[in-house]
Amino acid sequence: MKKTYIVIGLGRFGSALAERLCELGNEVLAIDTSAECVQHAESSVTCAVVGDARDEGVLRSLGARNYDCAIVAIGSNLASSVIITLNLKSLGVKQVICKAQDEIQRRALEKVGADRVIIPERETGIKLAQSLTSSGVLDFIELSPDIGIAEVSVPESWVGKSLRELNVRAKYDVNVIAVRRGGALELTMDAGSALEAGMVLIVLGPNDALANLQKR
């Protein structure tokens, strides 16, 4: 389903995010104070405008309240991010996501109402560490400092065995929530069915348990 997004700040992170959201079929309004950044992005998004989102009137005139989600992709200037977040929440934007550089910025932005705060460098580092630790982990999403979701190739030793036989939940403290077979994602799988080579398991559990999943 098509959604509408505002991306505020067109640095490397913001411009890449805005472009990808648009490629995925969404409507994207990109805003930056730099005319050069806006000109660079305008061919990749639905609409790109020069504007200062610290001015609530600018956001109001652009119809910010009508968008599903706003991403404050500045990060380097905490004061600006705080003011913009307050403006967006004041206008009634449904979801506000902010970029932060560290935990101090994250806490500050959450205090002023950000629905979600991401630290891109930290999340990238966690993904890399998880994949390096477990060679069978294809992708990893951190849901919290303790819990994550990983895509894991079915280990060779599991091929021909069922999830019930392997007793994955009890032995590894994780839950298999879906299975990818070829290009198809199956949200349900018979616990008694044999696992196949090349199959990918979507697994939910504590981050340390996910990291240890390949270490048997």
N, CA, C and O of each residue as an XYZ file, in Angstrom:
864
protein
N       0.838     -1.189      0.000
C       0.000      0.000      0.000
C       0.881      1.249      0.000
O       1.835      1.350      0.771
N       0.549      2.193     -0.871
C       1.327      3.415     -0.986
C       1.189      4.267      0.274
O       0.083      4.471      0.773
N       2.315      4.763      0.785
C       2.303      5.636      1.949
C       2.963      6.960      1.587
O       3.619      7.091      0.554
N       2.771      7.933      2.463
C       3.334      9.259      2.218
C       4.361      9.593      3.294
O       4.119      9.386      4.483
N       5.509     10.114      2.864
C       6.611     10.413      3.769
C       7.160     11.810      3.534
O       7.175     12.306      2.407
N       7.611     12.440      4.619
C       8.414     13.655      4.533
C       9.805     13.296      5.022
O       9.952     12.715      6.097
N      10.816     13.629      4.257
C      12.198     13.434      4.690
C      12.829     14.817      4.826
O      12.932     15.564      3.853
N      13.247     15.143      6.036
C      13.818     16.457      6.326
C      15.321     16.310      6.537
O      15.759     15.666      7.490
N      16.099     16.904      5.652
C      17.551     16.768      5.695
C      18.017     15.844      4.589
O      17.745     14.644      4.618
N      18.721     16.401      3.610
C      19.120     15.622      2.434
C      20.626     15.417      2.361
O      21.243     15.600      1.311
N      21.210     15.032      3.501
C      22.590     14.572      3.478
C      22.634     13.183      2.882
O      21.675     12.755      2.241
N      23.733     12.470      3.081
C      23.865     11.135      2.488
C      22.770     10.189      2.973
O      22.192      9.443      2.182
N      22.486     10.222      4.286
C      21.466      9.337      4.845
C      20.084      9.719      4.341
O      19.348      8.872      3.833
N      19.726     10.998      4.480
C      18.394     11.444      4.107
C      18.097     11.283      2.626
O      17.003     10.859      2.254
N      19.060     11.617      1.778
C      18.826     11.514      0.334
C      18.693     10.058     -0.097
O      17.856      9.735     -0.941
N      19.513      9.177      0.475
C      19.412      7.750      0.140
C      18.076      7.177      0.597
O      17.446      6.395     -0.115
N      17.651      7.576      1.794
C      16.372      7.112      2.333
C      15.214      7.599      1.475
O      14.328      6.821      1.122
N      15.218      8.890      1.137
C      14.130      9.460      0.341
C      14.042      8.785     -1.022
O      12.952      8.456     -1.491
N      15.190      8.580     -1.653
C      15.210      7.950     -2.973
C      14.667      6.529     -2.927
O      13.889      6.122     -3.789
N      15.086      5.779     -1.910
C      14.640      4.385     -1.810
C      13.152      4.296     -1.495
O      12.459      3.438     -2.042
N      12.650      5.164     -0.626
C      11.216      5.163     -0.321
C      10.405      5.415     -1.582
O       9.356      4.805     -1.790
N      10.898      6.319     -2.423
C      10.205      6.633     -3.669
C      10.289      5.463     -4.643
O       9.312      5.162     -5.329
N      11.432      4.804     -4.713
C      11.596      3.640     -5.584
C      10.619      2.527     -5.212
O      10.197      1.743     -6.062
N      10.269      2.473     -3.931
C       9.352      1.440     -3.439
C       7.887      1.806     -3.661
O       6.984      1.104     -3.204
N       7.665      2.909     -4.366
C       6.304      3.263     -4.753
C       5.580      4.203     -3.818
O       4.362      4.354     -3.915
N       6.303      4.838     -2.914
C       5.683      5.752     -1.964
C       5.774      7.201     -2.459
O       6.577      7.523     -3.334
N       4.941      8.056     -1.884
C       5.008      9.486     -2.171
C       5.971     10.125     -1.168
O       5.805      9.969      0.041
N       6.970     10.839     -1.669
C       8.010     11.384     -0.792
C       8.191     12.882     -1.042
O       8.451     13.319     -2.163
N       8.045     13.653      0.037
C       8.357     15.075      0.027
C       9.696     15.257      0.733
O       9.825     14.905      1.906
N      10.687     15.797      0.042
C      12.016     16.001      0.615
C      12.238     17.491      0.870
O      11.933     18.325      0.018
N      12.771     17.819      2.048
C      12.975     19.216      2.437
C      14.406     19.411      2.917
O      14.934     18.588      3.664
N      15.024     20.489      2.491
C      16.358     20.846      2.981
C      16.538     22.352      2.828
O      15.899     22.978      1.982
N      17.403     22.925      3.642
C      17.676     24.365      3.539
C      18.646     24.661      2.393
O      18.796     25.812      1.982
N      19.296     23.629      1.886
C      20.272     23.798      0.808
C      19.625     23.605     -0.555
O      19.082     22.541     -0.855
N      19.689     24.651     -1.377
C      19.138     24.557     -2.730
C      19.876     23.500     -3.546
O      19.278     22.822     -4.382
N      21.176     23.364     -3.302
C      21.980     22.376     -4.032
C      21.524     20.962     -3.720
O      21.392     20.135     -4.622
N      21.281     20.677     -2.439
C      20.822     19.343     -2.039
C      19.446     19.038     -2.621
O      19.180     17.926     -3.077
N      18.577     20.050     -2.596
C      17.228     19.877     -3.133
C      17.285     19.615     -4.634
O      16.579     18.743     -5.139
N      18.111     20.357     -5.340
C      18.238     20.174     -6.788
C      18.755     18.779     -7.116
O      18.324     18.167     -8.094
N      19.667     18.283     -6.309
C      20.231     16.954     -6.530
C      19.178     15.866     -6.309
O      19.207     14.824     -6.963
N      18.236     16.119     -5.371
C      17.263     15.085     -5.002
C      15.979     15.132     -5.809
O      15.240     14.148     -5.834
N      15.690     16.249     -6.471
C      14.355     16.451     -7.030
C      13.971     15.435     -8.100
O      12.784     15.172     -8.296
N      14.944     14.863     -8.790
C      14.618     13.871     -9.816
C      14.363     12.482     -9.228
O      13.921     11.575     -9.933
N      14.645     12.325     -7.937
C      14.549     11.005     -7.301
C      13.367     10.875     -6.359
O      13.101      9.781     -5.860
N      12.641     11.976     -6.098
C      11.515     11.947     -5.166
C      10.287     12.574     -5.813
O      10.366     13.138     -6.905
N       9.161     12.471     -5.132
C       7.929     13.044     -5.661
C       8.010     14.559     -5.729
O       7.620     15.167     -6.726
N       8.517     15.162     -4.663
C       8.638     16.617     -4.610
C       9.784     16.974     -3.679
O       9.910     16.393     -2.601
N      10.615     17.917     -4.077
C      11.725     18.377     -3.231
C      11.652     19.897     -3.157
O      11.533     20.568     -4.182
N      11.722     20.435     -1.948
C      11.589     21.881     -1.772
C      12.674     22.418     -0.844
O      13.162     21.721      0.046
N      13.034     23.675     -1.079
C      13.947     24.371     -0.179
C      13.100     24.983      0.931
O      12.164     25.737      0.660
N      13.427     24.660      2.171
C      12.644     25.191      3.284
C      13.309     24.899      4.603
O      14.109     23.970      4.718
N      12.974     25.703      5.606
C      13.514     25.521      6.947
C      12.432     24.920      7.833
O      11.501     25.614      8.243
N      12.556     23.630      8.128
C      11.543     22.920      8.905
C      11.517     23.350     10.367
O      10.641     22.924     11.119
N      12.468     24.191     10.778
C      12.408     24.747     12.129
C      11.294     25.779     12.243
O      10.902     26.164     13.344
N      10.797     26.218     11.113
C       9.677     27.148     11.059
C       8.396     26.345     10.898
O       8.165     25.752      9.844
N       7.565     26.319     11.929
C       6.341     25.525     11.868
C       5.454     25.957     10.708
O       4.740     25.137     10.131
N       5.497     27.235     10.366
C       4.686     27.727      9.261
C       5.066     27.095      7.936
O       4.202     26.859      7.092
N       6.347     26.816      7.744
C       6.799     26.156      6.521
C       6.199     24.758      6.431
O       5.693     24.360      5.382
N       6.255     24.023      7.524
C       5.696     22.667      7.535
C       4.184     22.697      7.341
O       3.623     21.846      6.651
N       3.537     23.667      7.946
C       2.089     23.776      7.787
C       1.717     24.070      6.334
O       0.771     23.497      5.793
N       2.473     24.969      5.715
C       2.168     25.339      4.325
C       2.388     24.172      3.360
O       1.769     24.114      2.298
N       3.269     23.246      3.734
C       3.543     22.075      2.898
C       2.591     20.916      3.188
O       2.688     19.854      2.572
N       1.675     21.127      4.127
C       0.693     20.091      4.447
C       1.276     18.917      5.207
O       0.861     17.776      5.005
N       2.240     19.189      6.083
C       2.927     18.105      6.802
C       1.980     17.201      7.567
O       2.210     15.995      7.651
N       0.928     17.758      8.120
C       0.017     16.960      8.938
C      -0.698     15.866      8.144
O      -1.242     14.927      8.725
N      -0.694     15.988      6.822
C      -1.391     15.008      5.987
C      -0.526     13.801      5.617
O      -1.004     12.868      4.971
N       0.738     13.818      6.023
C       1.645     12.718      5.678
C       1.611     11.630      6.752
O       1.381     11.901      7.930
N       1.843     10.402      6.314
C       1.817      9.268      7.243
C       3.000      9.274      8.200
O       2.871      8.876      9.358
N       4.147      9.724      7.720
C       5.369      9.618      8.525
C       6.344     10.718      8.119
O       6.462     11.054      6.941
N       7.042     11.275      9.110
C       8.104     12.246      8.836
C       9.414     11.714      9.409
O       9.453     11.222     10.536
N      10.474     11.816      8.630
C      11.796     11.393      9.086
C      12.690     12.615      9.193
O      12.931     13.306      8.203
N      13.179     12.880     10.393
C      14.099     13.994     10.617
C      15.500     13.423     10.474
O      16.011     12.779     11.390
N      16.120     13.659      9.326
C      17.373     12.980      8.971
C      18.587     13.883      9.117
O      19.564     13.746      8.381
N      18.522     14.809     10.072
C      19.617     15.764     10.235
C      20.751     15.152     11.055
O      21.863     14.996     10.549
N      20.485     14.807     12.303
C      21.463     14.090     13.120
C      22.584     14.933     13.671
O      22.892     14.832     14.858
N      23.210     15.765     12.854
C      24.390     16.511     13.294
C      24.045     17.712     14.173
O      24.906     18.214     14.896
N      22.795     18.177     14.120
C      22.386     19.351     14.890
C      21.211     18.984     15.782
O      20.061     18.981     15.343
N      21.510     18.676     17.038
C      20.471     18.216     17.956
C      19.401     19.280     18.163
O      18.213     18.959     18.175
N      19.798     20.542     18.326
C      18.820     21.607     18.566
C      17.813     21.693     17.425
O      16.612     21.821     17.664
N      18.297     21.622     16.185
C      17.397     21.677     15.034
C      16.472     20.468     15.003
O      15.281     20.598     14.720
N      17.021     19.296     15.294
C      16.204     18.076     15.299
C      15.102     18.161     16.346
O      13.972     17.742     16.096
N      15.425     18.699     17.512
C      14.436     18.841     18.584
C      13.324     19.798     18.157
O      12.144     19.487     18.316
N      13.691     20.950     17.619
C      12.694     21.942     17.199
C      11.793     21.380     16.106
O      10.575     21.552     16.151
N      12.389     20.712     15.132
C      11.612     20.137     14.028
C      10.667     19.053     14.535
O       9.513     18.976     14.113
N      11.162     18.223     15.437
C      10.323     17.169     16.015
C       9.136     17.764     16.753
O       8.009     17.293     16.602
N       9.384     18.797     17.550
C       8.297     19.466     18.266
C       7.276     20.050     17.291
O       6.070     19.959     17.518
N       7.771     20.651     16.200
C       6.874     21.213     15.192
C       5.996     20.131     14.565
O       4.787     20.307     14.414
N       6.617     19.017     14.207
C       5.878     17.933     13.569
C       4.817     17.346     14.496
O       3.694     17.070     14.073
N       5.185     17.159     15.763
C       4.215     16.621     16.727
C       3.096     17.617     16.975
O       1.937     17.233     17.129
N       3.450     18.918     17.014
C       2.443     19.957     17.209
C       1.432     19.980     16.071
O       0.252     20.258     16.286
N       1.896     19.689     14.860
C       1.019     19.678     13.691
C       0.207     18.391     13.578
O      -0.703     18.296     12.754
N       0.538     17.399     14.407
C      -0.229     16.161     14.408
C       0.228     15.112     13.427
O      -0.555     14.250     13.027
N       1.514     15.172     13.025
C       2.035     14.129     12.136
C       1.950     12.777     12.856
O       2.313     12.663     14.027
N       1.473     11.773     12.151
C       1.165     10.488     12.788
C       2.388      9.797     13.376
O       2.329      9.269     14.487
N       3.483      9.798     12.646
C       4.696      9.122     13.123
C       5.908      9.971     12.780
O       6.072     10.412     11.642
N       6.761     10.196     13.782
C       7.981     10.973     13.580
C       9.176     10.104     13.943
O       9.290      9.626     15.072
N      10.068      9.905     12.972
C      11.283      9.117     13.171
C      12.477     10.055     13.046
O      12.546     10.857     12.115
N      13.408      9.954     13.975
C      14.561     10.855     13.972
C      15.873     10.092     13.877
O      16.002      8.979     14.386
N      16.834     10.708     13.223
C      18.198     10.196     13.198
C      18.971     10.849     14.335
O      18.845     12.050     14.574
N      19.769     10.050     15.032
C      20.614     10.570     16.110
C      22.038     10.076     15.918
O      22.283      9.099     15.210
N      22.974     10.768     16.560
C      24.377     10.367     16.466
C      24.808      9.481     17.620
O      25.751      8.700     17.490
N      24.120      9.599     18.755
C      24.513      8.811     19.923
C      23.329      8.650     20.867
O      22.234      9.146     20.601
N      23.565      7.946     21.976
C      22.503      7.646     22.927
C      21.969      8.902     23.610
O      20.783      8.966     23.934
N      22.815      9.895     23.832
C      22.359     11.142     24.460
C      21.338     11.833     23.563
O      20.292     12.281     24.035
N      21.644     11.918     22.271
C      20.696     12.509     21.326
C      19.420     11.678     21.248
O      18.317     12.221     21.183
N      19.579     10.374     21.256
C      18.394      9.500     21.194
C      17.448      9.785     22.346
O      16.244      9.933     22.136
N      17.978      9.864     23.566
C      17.126     10.103     24.735
C      16.457     11.471     24.658
O      15.288     11.616     25.015
N      17.195     12.469     24.195
C      16.639     13.821     24.085
C      15.482     13.853     23.087
O      14.450     14.470     23.352
N      15.647     13.204     21.962
C      14.610     13.206     20.932
C      13.383     12.405     21.367
O      12.253     12.769     21.041
N      13.604     11.331     22.091
C      12.470     10.576     22.624
C      11.704     11.412     23.646
O      10.478     11.327     23.726
N      12.417     12.215     24.421
C      11.784     13.058     25.437
C      10.841     14.077     24.816
O       9.818     14.418     25.409
N      11.181     14.571     23.618
C      10.333     15.590     22.993
C       9.287     14.991     22.058
O       8.592     15.721     21.352
N       9.175     13.674     22.052
C       8.053     13.049     21.361
C       8.343     12.224     20.133
O       7.405     11.741     19.498
N       9.613     12.037     19.762
C       9.914     11.196     18.603
C       9.385      9.782     18.841
O       9.594      9.205     19.908
N       8.706      9.237     17.847
C       8.140      7.890     17.992
C       9.209      6.810     17.880
O       9.088      5.728     18.454
N      10.242      7.126     17.138
C      11.355      6.186     16.992
C      12.618      6.974     16.689
O      12.582      7.940     15.926
N      13.731      6.570     17.282
C      15.011      7.221     17.022
C      16.007      6.158     16.592
O      16.151      5.131     17.255
N      16.692      6.402     15.489
C      17.670      5.447     15.003
C      19.066      6.066     15.036
O      19.240      7.270     14.847
N      20.040      5.214     15.279
C      21.449      5.612     15.217
C      22.058      4.755     14.111
O      22.510      3.642     14.381
N      22.080      5.247     12.870
C      22.463      4.410     11.720
C      23.794      3.693     11.880
O      23.899      2.508     11.563
N      24.818      4.397     12.368
C      26.134      3.774     12.502
C      26.077      2.607     13.483
O      26.690      1.565     13.251
N      25.345      2.783     14.573
C      25.228      1.715     15.574
C      24.492      0.508     14.989
O      24.917     -0.633     15.169
N      23.378      0.770     14.283
C      22.598     -0.324     13.731
C      23.368     -1.077     12.654
O      23.269     -2.300     12.554
N      24.136     -0.345     11.846
C      24.967     -0.994     10.833
C      26.038     -1.850     11.488
O      26.315     -2.963     11.040
N      26.638     -1.328     12.551
C      27.664     -2.079     13.271
C      27.116     -3.352     13.880
O      27.767     -4.396     13.841
N      25.915     -3.271     14.446
C      25.286     -4.450     15.048
C      24.997     -5.506     13.991
O      25.228     -6.695     14.209
N      24.484     -5.060     12.832
C      24.206     -6.002     11.747
C      25.474     -6.711     11.292
O      25.483     -7.925     11.083
N      26.541     -5.937     11.142
C      27.807     -6.514     10.684
C      28.343     -7.498     11.714
O      28.785     -8.591     11.358
N      28.307     -7.120     12.982
C      28.801     -8.008     14.043
C      28.013     -9.309     14.067
O      28.581    -10.391     14.220
N      26.686     -9.189     13.912
C      25.836    -10.382     13.944
C      26.173    -11.310     12.777
O      26.252    -12.525     12.956
N      26.372    -10.744     11.583
C      26.666    -11.580     10.426
C      28.056    -12.188     10.499
O      28.264    -13.314     10.046
N      29.020    -11.449     11.070
C      30.368    -11.980     11.211
C      30.426    -13.091     12.246
O      31.164    -14.064     12.090
N      29.631    -12.934     13.317
C      29.618    -13.924     14.396
C      28.996    -15.235     13.933
O      29.456    -16.319     14.292
N      27.924    -15.113     13.114
C      27.223    -16.307     12.652
C      27.185    -16.299     11.134
O      26.444    -15.524     10.531
N      27.972    -17.148     10.525
C      28.103    -17.127      9.070
C      26.801    -17.453      8.360
O      26.619    -17.075      7.202
N      25.883    -18.154      9.040
C      24.625    -18.520      8.395
C      23.577    -17.429      8.471
O      22.513    -17.567      7.868
N      23.840    -16.345      9.194
C      22.871    -15.252      9.306
C      22.953    -14.388      8.053
O      23.998    -13.801      7.771
N      21.852    -14.305      7.297
C      21.814    -13.557      6.041
C      21.442    -12.101      6.272
O      21.921    -11.213      5.567
N      20.584    -11.857      7.264
C      20.182    -10.492      7.582
C      19.752    -10.450      9.035
O      19.374    -11.469      9.613
N      19.812     -9.261      9.619
C      19.493     -9.123     11.033
C      18.824     -7.782     11.274
O      19.275     -6.760     10.755
N      17.748     -7.776     12.059
C      17.061     -6.552     12.450
C      16.994     -6.518     13.967
O      16.467     -7.439     14.590
N      17.528     -5.456     14.564
C      17.475     -5.303     16.012
C      16.152     -4.659     16.396
O      15.879     -3.529     15.991
N      15.322     -5.358     17.173
C      14.059     -4.804     17.638
C      14.246     -4.003     18.922
O      13.513     -3.049     19.181
N      15.222     -4.396     19.712
C      15.565     -3.710     20.954
C      17.007     -4.096     21.270
O      17.585     -4.920     20.561
N      17.609     -3.517     22.324
C      18.976     -3.919     22.673
C      19.117     -5.407     22.983
O      20.226     -5.940     22.985
N      17.984     -6.084     23.248
C      18.044     -7.491     23.646
C      17.427     -8.462     22.649
O      17.768     -9.645     22.653
N      16.534     -7.988     21.801
C      15.753     -8.866     20.929
C      15.960     -8.494     19.464
O      16.069     -7.317     19.119
N      16.013     -9.515     18.610
C      16.162     -9.246     17.186
C      15.484    -10.308     16.336
O      14.990    -11.318     16.838
N      15.476    -10.048     15.026
C      14.971    -11.010     14.038
C      16.096    -11.266     13.047
O      16.718    -10.325     12.554
N      16.356    -12.522     12.757
C      17.428    -12.871     11.824
C      16.907    -13.810     10.744
O      16.027    -14.635     10.990
N      17.468    -13.668      9.533
C      17.240    -14.634      8.468
C      18.417    -15.595      8.477
O      19.564    -15.183      8.303
N      18.135    -16.858      8.676
C      19.190    -17.857      8.865
C      19.043    -18.987      7.858
O      17.970    -19.578      7.734
N      20.117    -19.285      7.139
C      20.108    -20.437      6.246
C      19.964    -21.716      7.062
O      20.583    -21.860      8.117
N      19.156    -22.633      6.576
C      19.004    -23.904      7.292
C      20.349    -24.609      7.350
O      20.925    -24.914      6.306
N      20.865    -24.876      8.551
C      22.164    -25.556      8.675
C      22.117    -26.946      8.043
O      21.075    -27.601      8.028
N      23.226    -27.367      7.541
C      23.297    -28.682      6.879
C      22.836    -29.790      7.809
O      22.191    -30.746      7.378
N      23.170    -29.657      9.096
C      22.814    -30.715     10.056
C      21.309    -30.768     10.341
O      20.820    -31.734     10.925
N      20.571    -29.716      9.922
C      19.125    -29.687     10.155
C      18.329    -30.219      8.962
O      17.145    -30.530      9.096
N      18.967    -30.325      7.809
C      18.267    -30.757      6.602
C      17.690    -32.157      6.806
O      18.380    -33.065      7.271
N      16.412    -32.315      6.450
C      15.737    -33.606      6.603
C      15.070    -33.783      7.948
O      14.344    -34.755      8.154
N      15.301    -32.860      8.870
C      14.681    -32.926     10.193
C      13.589    -31.862     10.302
O      13.597    -30.875      9.566
N      12.664    -32.068     11.214
C      11.570    -31.112     11.406
C      11.883    -30.185     12.578
O      12.747    -30.483     13.403
N      11.169    -29.053     12.643
C      11.344    -28.132     13.763
C      10.961    -28.809     15.082
O      11.561    -28.550     16.125
N       9.948    -29.682     15.015
C       9.542    -30.400     16.227
C      10.654    -31.338     16.685
O      10.952    -31.416     17.877
N      11.260    -32.040     15.751
C      12.346    -32.964     16.080
C      13.560    -32.221     16.623
O      14.219    -32.688     17.552
N      13.850    -31.067     16.041
C      15.007    -30.281     16.476
C      14.744    -29.567     17.798
O      15.676    -29.212     18.519
N      13.444    -29.357     18.111
C      13.061    -28.685     19.360
C      13.787    -27.337     19.487
O      14.413    -27.036     20.503
N      13.678    -26.539     18.413
C      14.445    -25.297     18.306
C      14.175    -24.342     19.455
O      15.109    -23.764     20.011
N      12.915    -24.167     19.818
C      12.577    -23.193     20.868
C      13.238    -23.545     22.193
O      13.793    -22.674     22.862
N      13.180    -24.815     22.573
C      13.740    -25.222     23.859
C      15.267    -25.253     23.844
O      15.909    -24.853     24.816
N      15.847    -25.729     22.738
C      17.304    -25.892     22.688
C      18.054    -24.597     22.419
O      19.158    -24.392     22.924
N      17.435    -23.708     21.603
C      18.173    -22.520     21.168
C      17.550    -21.206     21.640
O      18.094    -20.134     21.377
N      16.422    -21.283     22.331
C      15.765    -20.096     22.889
C      15.345    -19.106     21.806
O      15.394    -17.895     22.022
N      14.931    -19.611     20.640
C      14.451    -18.752     19.551
C      13.159    -19.341     18.993
O      12.849    -20.512     19.209
N      12.413    -18.505     18.270
C      11.177    -18.950     17.630
C      11.267    -18.749     16.122
O      11.638    -17.670     15.658
N      10.931    -19.775     15.364
C      10.859    -19.652     13.913
C       9.495    -19.069     13.571
O       8.470    -19.711     13.800
N       9.475    -17.837     13.014
C       8.208    -17.151     12.764
C       7.779    -17.202     11.293
O       6.629    -16.904     10.969
N       8.699    -17.578     10.411
C       8.363    -17.707      8.997
C       9.468    -18.481      8.295
O      10.543    -18.699      8.853
N       9.190    -18.888      7.074
C      10.150    -19.654      6.279
C      10.176    -19.067      4.873
O       9.131    -18.751      4.303
N      11.377    -18.925      4.319
C      11.497    -18.486      2.926
C      12.002    -19.676      2.102
O      13.080    -20.222      2.340
N      11.171    -20.048      1.123
C      11.512    -21.183      0.258
C      11.566    -20.657     -1.168
O      10.529    -20.352     -1.757
N      12.779    -20.546     -1.734
C      12.907    -19.896     -3.030
C      12.623    -18.414     -2.850
O      13.236    -17.762     -2.004
N      11.699    -17.876     -3.637
C      11.340    -16.469     -3.493
C      10.088    -16.264     -2.670
O       9.663    -15.127     -2.464
N       9.481    -17.357     -2.191
C       8.197    -17.262     -1.491
C       8.385    -17.276      0.023
O       9.153    -18.071      0.564
N       7.671    -16.382      0.686
C       7.694    -16.334      2.143
C       6.465    -17.042      2.681
O       5.338    -16.701      2.321
N       6.679    -18.035      3.551
C       5.579    -18.789      4.156
C       5.489    -18.408      5.632
O       6.421    -18.633      6.405
N       4.345    -17.824      6.009
C       4.186    -17.373      7.390
C       3.835    -18.509      8.335
O       3.950    -18.366      9.552
N       3.414    -19.624      7.786
C       3.129    -20.797      8.616
C       3.842    -22.002      8.013
O       3.954    -22.137      6.794
N       4.320    -22.875      8.901
C       4.961    -24.102      8.441
C       4.649    -25.213      9.420
O       4.726    -25.023     10.634
N       4.302    -26.353      8.900
C       4.026    -27.515      9.727
C       5.291    -27.890     10.493
O       6.331    -28.174      9.898
N       5.187    -27.888     11.825
C       6.359    -28.192     12.661
C       6.876    -29.599     12.426
O       7.994    -29.925     12.824
N       6.063    -30.443     11.776
C       6.489    -31.809     11.518
C       7.096    -32.006     10.140
O       7.560    -33.099      9.817
N       7.097    -30.942      9.309
C       7.650    -31.052      7.954
C       9.171    -30.992      7.981
O       9.764    -30.275      8.787
N       9.789    -31.752      7.091
C      11.250    -31.787      7.031
C      11.793    -30.499      6.417
O      11.248    -29.988      5.439
N      12.862    -29.986      6.994
C      13.532    -28.813      6.458
C      14.347    -29.211      5.225
O      14.842    -30.334      5.127
N      14.476    -28.270      4.290
C      15.158    -28.555      3.034
C      16.412    -27.710      2.887
O      16.493    -26.615      3.445
N      17.377    -28.202      2.153
C      18.586    -27.428      1.850
C      18.195    -26.192      1.058
O      17.352    -26.270      0.164
N      18.792    -25.063      1.372
C      18.495    -23.820      0.675
C      17.350    -23.037      1.281
O      17.110    -21.892      0.898
N      16.641    -23.640      2.222
C      15.540    -22.952      2.884
C      16.106    -21.922      3.866
O      17.174    -22.130      4.443
N      15.383    -20.803      4.054
C      15.804    -19.763      4.981
C      14.751    -19.632      6.089
O      13.556    -19.534      5.812
N      15.204    -19.631      7.325
C      14.308    -19.484      8.469
C      14.327    -18.041      8.959
O      15.394    -17.440      9.083
N      13.154    -17.484      9.237
C      13.044    -16.162      9.849
C      12.854    -16.418     11.337
O      11.839    -16.973     11.760
N      13.840    -16.008     12.122
C      13.918    -16.415     13.525
C      13.877    -15.197     14.449
O      14.564    -14.205     14.208
N      13.073    -15.281     15.501
C      12.949    -14.228     16.503
C      13.499    -14.729     17.824
O      13.210    -15.851     18.240
N      14.307    -13.882     18.494
C      14.821    -14.302     19.788
C      15.818    -13.321     20.362
O      16.105    -12.292     19.749
N      16.354    -13.632     21.544
C      17.392    -12.793     22.148
C      18.594    -12.699     21.213
O      18.938    -13.668     20.536
N      19.227    -11.533     21.178
C      20.341    -11.329     20.257
C      21.483    -12.320     20.481
O      22.092    -12.795     19.522
N      21.775    -12.633     21.752
C      22.861    -13.580     22.009
C      22.499    -14.986     21.539
O      23.364    -15.739     21.093
N      21.213    -15.337     21.640
C      20.777    -16.650     21.163
C      20.868    -16.724     19.641
O      21.249    -17.755     19.087
N      20.519    -15.631     18.968
C      20.640    -15.595     17.504
C      22.091    -15.730     17.068
O      22.404    -16.396     16.082
N      22.976    -15.077     17.834
C      24.406    -15.139     17.504
C      24.947    -16.546     17.694
O      25.868    -16.958     16.990
N      24.383    -17.281     18.637
C      24.889    -18.621     18.954
C      24.192    -19.714     18.135
O      24.528    -20.893     18.249
N      23.226    -19.315     17.316
C      22.409    -20.301     16.607
C      23.239    -21.203     15.706
O      22.930    -22.384     15.547
N      24.296    -20.646     15.113
C      25.138    -21.408     14.210
C      26.258    -22.155     14.928
O      27.002    -22.911     14.304
N      26.379    -21.942     16.243
C      27.500    -22.547     16.981
C      26.992    -23.797     17.707
O      26.637    -23.735     18.884
N      26.960    -24.917     17.005
C      26.483    -26.144     17.635
C      27.601    -27.165     17.703
O      27.397    -28.271     18.203
